[in-house]
Amino acid sequence: MEDQVARLVDKAWEKFQQLPADRRLLIAIAGIPGSGKTTLSQIVTAALNARHASLHPEVPDAVPPAVFVPMDGYHLTRAQLSAMPDPALAHARRGAEFTFDGPGFLTLVKALRTVPPPPLQPLYAPSFDHAIKDPKADDIAILPAHRIVVFEGNYVCLDKEPWRSAAQLMDERWFVDVDFEMARRRLVRRHVEAGIAKDEEEAGKRADENDLVNGAQIVKERVDVHEIIKSKEDGNWVHK
């Protein structure tokens, strides 16, 4: 796994070096819940920034070139879910494709593609505040110096509009492939640890009735990708 991640970092770095000065490198990393895509995205972002820092020690306080933008911030708010025709279903299925602000995500990707760096002002993406269980607007700054943007999320490579249009604007599309049983074990553990479920039985029910249902769509309705990364249990890659 470590060799595979190193190869991906090398590939992204080489593309970055060949990038025209008026473009950003956009990378989308998708996968089902529990695949490890979040951790992989964070590892790749940190490795790219570490490489840049090692090659430019003369500017230790420089803004690193890569920024990580998770799709979690594009969850619809609980108030928006409550305003849907079937609020109970919307809340129960939070995390499904229809409970995300796909048009908002596409708007950001288009802006990053069309606004050449450095723009006059930073661009902003929302984050997800787990304390209030809702998005936090304009919480992730994408600065003029950020010329590599690593997106991560369930639907960043989904073959359905508006996700398809966003995926087509990416320079690299990577998909983290995982066995569903392995993903389920990770999800059960994660839901209990995060307090989303009171015990493993409740966590398993959530995984079976929501996360893995979403996962089936993510696998079945996937655009063509440039890389498929096999997710395994590996001490060098702590999955989230």
N, C-alpha and C positions, 0 to 999 in steps of 0.2 A: 504494500500500500504506500509506503514511504517513497519508493521509487516512482510510482505512478503519479503521486502528488508533485514530486520534484520535476517530472516531465511536463506536467501541466503548467507549473510556474515558469519553466524554461520557455515553453511555447508562448505564454502570455507576455513574458518579458521581451522575447524576440519580436513579437507583433508590435509591442509598445515602442521599441527602438525604431521600427520602420514607419511609425505613424507620422503623417504630415502634421505640422505644427498647429493646424486649425481643426484637428479632430481629436475626439476622445476614443479610447478603447472601451467598448461596452461588452461585458461578459455576463451571461445569464446562466445560473446554476439551479437546475430544477431537480425534483425528486418527490417521492411520496412522503407523507409524514413518517418520521422515524428513520429516514434513509441516511441521515448524517450530512445532509446538504448544507446545513447552517455551519457546522464545524468546518467542513471542507472550505466553504466560502471565507470564513475567518482566517483559516490557515493560509490560503492563497493570498488574501489581501495582505496579511502580515508579512509573508515571505517576499512579496513584491516590494513592499516598503522597506524591508530590511536590506534587500539587494540594492535598492536605490541609495540608502544611507551608507552602505559599505563602499559604494562607488563614488560617493560625494561627501567625504568626511569634512571637507572645507566649509560646508554649510550645515552644521549639526542641528540648527533650529528650523530648517526649511520644512515647509508643509510637504508631507509625503505625497507621492503621486496617486496612490490607490485609496479608494474609499469603499466601504461596505454598506450596501443599502438593502436591508431585508424587506420582503414584501409585506410583513406583518402590519406595517403602518397603514396599509390599504384595507384592513378590515373595516367593514361598515360599523358604525357605532351601535351600541345597544339600543339607542333611541331610534335609529334608522331601521333596525331589525324589528322593533316593536311596531313600526309604522307599516310593515309589510302586510299583504292580505292574510297571511297565516303566521302571526307572530310566534306562536309556540313552535312551529316547525322551523322558522328562521333561527330562533335562539338554539334549538336543539341541534341544528345542522350548521352552526357557526363554524366556519372553516371550509365549508363547501364553496365552490366557485362563485355561486350567486350571492354569497355574503361578503364579497370583496368589491372594492371600487376599481374595477378594471379600466374604465375610461380615465380615471385620475392617474393610474399607473402609466397608461399610454401617453398621456399628456406630458408627464415628466420625461419619459424616454425620448419622445419627439423633441422636447426642448434641449435635452443633452446632445441629441444628434444634430440639431439645426443651429444651435448657438455655439459658434466656434470659441474655444478657450483662447485667451481669457475673456469671459464676458465682463461687462461692467459691474455686475452684481452676482453674488452667489445664487445658486439654485437650492431649493429646499425640498426634502422629502419628509413624510411623517414617520414617526416611530410608533411602537405600541407600548403603552404604559400598563404593565401587568398589575400594578396596584389598583388602578381604577378600571381595568379590563376594557380599555378603549384606546383608540389611536390618539396620538399627540401631534398636532399639526406642526409642520415646519420645524421639526426637531433635529433633522439630520442635514447639516450644511454640506453642499457639494461646491467646493471652492474653485476659483479659477485654476488653481494649481493642481486640482484633482483631475488627472487626465486618464485614469483607469477607474471605471465604476464597475464594481462586482455586485450584481443583483442576485438575490437568492429568494426562492419561494416555490410553493407547490405548483403555481400556474404560469411561471415565467416562460415555459416552453409548451403551453397548451395550444392545441390546434383549434382554437375557437376564438372568435372576435370578442373583445378587442385584444386579447392576449396574443393572438397570432400576429397581428400587426406590430405589436411591441417586440415579439421574438424576431421578426424579420429585420428589425433595425439593429439587432445585436451583431457584434463582430464574431463572437464565440457563443455557442450554445452547448452546455454540458449537462448531462443527465446522470444522476447518481442512482444506480440500479441496486435494489436490495430484495432479498427474500421477504415475502410478506410475514412469515412467522417470526423472523428476526425483528422486523419492524414492529410487530405487535408486542413482542417482549419489551422492546425499548419504550414503546408508548405507554404500556402499563406502568412501568417503573417511573417514567417521567410524569405521568398524570398524578400518581400517588405522591411523589416527591414535591410536586408543585402545588399540591392541595386542590387540584382540579377534581379529583375523585377521592372518596373517603377510604377506599380500600381497593385491592386488586380486582375484585369482582366487578365493582362499579367502573374501574378503569378499563377492564377488558370489554365491558359492554359499550363504553364510549368508543373504544378503538374499533370494535366490530361494526358498530352502527353509524359511525361518522368518519373517523380517520381513514379506515381502510376502504370504505365506500368511495371516498374522495380519491384514494390511491388508485383504485381501479380505473377511474376516469383519467387520472393523470398519466397512467401507463398506456391506456388504450388510445387516448386522443393527444398524442405527442407529435409535435412538429419534428422534422428532420433535425438531428443534432450533430455537432462536430465530434463530441467525445462522449463515451459511456464509461462511467467509473463504477466498478463493482465494489459495493460497500460490504466490508467484512468486519468481524470482531478483531480489532487490532489495537494493541496497547498504545500505538503511536497516533491513533485517531479516536478520540473520545467522542462518540456520536451524540447528537442532540436531535 
